[in-house]
Amino acid sequence: MHFLKGTPYIYQGEEIGMTNVKFDSLDDYRDIETLNFYDVKTSAGVSHEHMMGAIHTNSRDNSRTPMQWSADNQAGFTGGEPWIKVNPNYREINVADALSDKDSIFYHYQHLIALRKQYPVIVYGEFIPVFEDSDTIFAYIRQDEDNKILVINNFSDQEQKLPLPEQLQAYLVNP
């Protein structure tokens, strides 16, 4: 998506693959809107299980957990007690591990940023959608006076066959 028009952004831990937190207890959440929403909905008869699922997906606390720097205690964020608990998956998802793996999401983002700097057509080129009838493929051309690139995103878990021009020069960002 970093090849689309506009200014791309990397949102709070996305560069290492941080995920929404799924605290087991409502007591671990701090967002007042989440807590009030829970009270209103459960008072109206919505089940605790349903509400916890909604909170896991929508709570603002998903973007408020401490940065997961390492697999150390408190994710290497602090030697003290943070205002909100660290996401329990910090041992598997953290900056130290991302930096030690050249195939990590972190380095993939660096590669995308470098491509935007290297090829002005990605930043300034015209956007032309292609394969618009597909439910699984999101594809488009970015072109300017000198260059044309075709970007194909497959959002299915299956390989897709597409009618492509023979003169394409293949360059996979993420094989």
C-alpha positions in Angstrom: 0.0 0.0 0.0 3.0 2.3 0.3 2.9 2.6 -3.5 -0.4 4.4 -3.5 -0.8 8.2 -3.7 -0.5 10.2 -0.5 1.9 10.1 2.5 2.3 6.6 3.9 2.6 6.2 7.6 3.7 3.5 10.0 1.4 3.4 13.0 2.6 2.7 16.6 4.5 -0.6 16.4 3.3 -1.6 13.0 7.0 -1.6 11.8 7.7 -4.6 14.0 4.3 -6.3 13.6 2.8 -5.4 16.9 -0.8 -6.6 17.3 -3.9 -5.6 19.1 -3.7 -6.6 22.8 -6.1 -9.2 24.0 -6.1 -8.8 27.8 -8.1 -11.5 29.5 -9.6 -9.1 32.1 -11.5 -5.9 31.7 -9.5 -4.6 34.6 -6.4 -4.5 32.5 -7.9 -1.9 30.1 -7.5 1.8 30.8 -9.4 3.6 28.0 -12.4 5.3 29.7 -14.5 5.0 26.5 -13.9 1.2 26.4 -14.9 0.9 30.0 -18.0 3.0 29.7 -19.0 1.2 26.4 -18.7 -2.1 28.2 -20.9 -0.9 31.1 -23.6 0.5 28.8 -23.7 -2.6 26.6 -23.6 -5.3 29.3 -26.3 -3.3 31.2 -28.4 -3.7 28.0 -27.9 -7.4 28.0 -24.9 -7.9 25.7 -22.7 -10.8 27.0 -19.3 -10.3 28.5 -17.8 -12.6 25.9 -19.2 -10.6 23.0 -18.0 -7.4 24.6 -14.5 -8.7 25.2 -14.3 -9.7 21.5 -15.4 -6.1 20.5 -12.8 -4.6 22.9 -10.0 -6.8 21.6 -10.8 -5.4 18.1 -11.7 -1.8 18.8 -10.3 -0.5 22.1 -8.0 2.5 21.8 -5.7 0.7 24.3 -4.6 -1.4 21.3 -2.4 1.5 20.3 -1.4 2.5 23.9 0.5 -0.5 25.1 4.3 0.0 25.7 6.7 -0.4 22.8 8.0 -3.9 22.7 11.7 -3.3 22.6 12.9 -6.8 23.6 12.0 -10.1 25.2 13.2 -8.8 28.5 10.9 -8.1 31.5 8.3 -5.4 30.6 9.4 -5.8 27.0 12.5 -3.8 27.8 10.2 -0.7 28.1 10.8 0.1 31.7 12.3 -1.4 34.9 9.2 -0.1 36.7 5.5 -0.7 36.2 3.9 0.8 33.1 0.6 2.6 33.3 -0.9 -0.2 31.1 0.3 -3.8 30.8 2.6 -4.8 28.1 1.1 -6.9 25.3 1.7 -10.6 26.4 3.2 -11.4 23.0 6.2 -9.2 23.5 8.5 -12.3 23.8 7.6 -13.2 20.1 7.2 -9.7 18.7 9.8 -7.1 19.6 12.3 -4.6 18.1 15.4 -6.7 19.1 14.1 -9.8 17.2 13.0 -7.6 14.2 16.4 -6.0 13.9 18.1 -9.4 14.0 16.0 -10.9 11.2 16.8 -9.4 7.8 13.4 -10.8 6.5 11.4 -9.0 9.2 8.6 -6.6 8.8 10.9 -3.8 9.9 13.3 -4.4 7.0 10.4 -4.8 4.6 9.2 -1.3 5.5 12.7 0.1 5.1 12.8 -1.5 1.6 9.4 0.1 0.7 10.6 3.5 1.9 13.8 3.2 -0.2 11.8 2.3 -3.3 9.6 5.4 -2.9 12.8 7.5 -2.7 14.4 5.7 -5.6 11.5 5.9 -8.0 9.6 9.2 -8.2 6.8 7.5 -10.2 5.7 5.8 -7.0 5.2 9.2 -5.3 4.1 11.4 -8.2 2.8 9.1 -10.9 -0.8 8.9 -12.1 -2.9 6.1 -10.5 -4.7 3.8 -12.9 -6.7 0.8 -11.4 -6.5 -2.5 -13.1 -8.2 -5.9 -12.6 -11.1 -4.1 -11.0 -13.5 -7.0 -11.3 -11.4 -9.2 -9.0 -12.5 -9.9 -5.4 -9.0 -11.0 -4.4 -6.6 -8.8 -6.4 -6.0 -5.1 -5.8 -3.8 -3.9 -8.7 -2.9 -0.6 -10.2 -0.5 1.1 -12.5 1.6 4.1 -11.4 2.9 6.0 -14.4 4.6 9.3 -15.3 6.2 10.5 -18.6 9.3 8.2 -18.1 8.2 5.2 -16.1 5.3 2.8 -15.6 5.0 0.3 -12.8 2.3 -2.3 -12.2 1.5 -3.1 -8.6 -0.4 -6.3 -7.8 -1.6 -7.3 -4.3 -3.1 -10.8 -3.8 -5.4 -10.8 -0.8 -6.2 -14.4 -1.0 -4.3 -17.4 0.3 -4.2 -18.9 -3.2 -1.9 -18.2 -6.2 -3.8 -16.2 -8.8 -3.4 -16.2 -12.6 -3.6 -12.9 -14.4 -3.2 -11.9 -18.0 0.0 -9.9 -18.0 2.0 -8.3 -20.8 5.0 -10.3 -21.8 7.4 -7.3 -21.7 7.1 -6.9 -17.9 10.3 -6.8 -15.9 9.6 -8.7 -12.7 10.5 -7.2 -9.4 9.1 -8.8 -6.3 9.0 -6.6 -3.2 7.8 -9.6 -1.1 7.9 -12.9 -2.8 
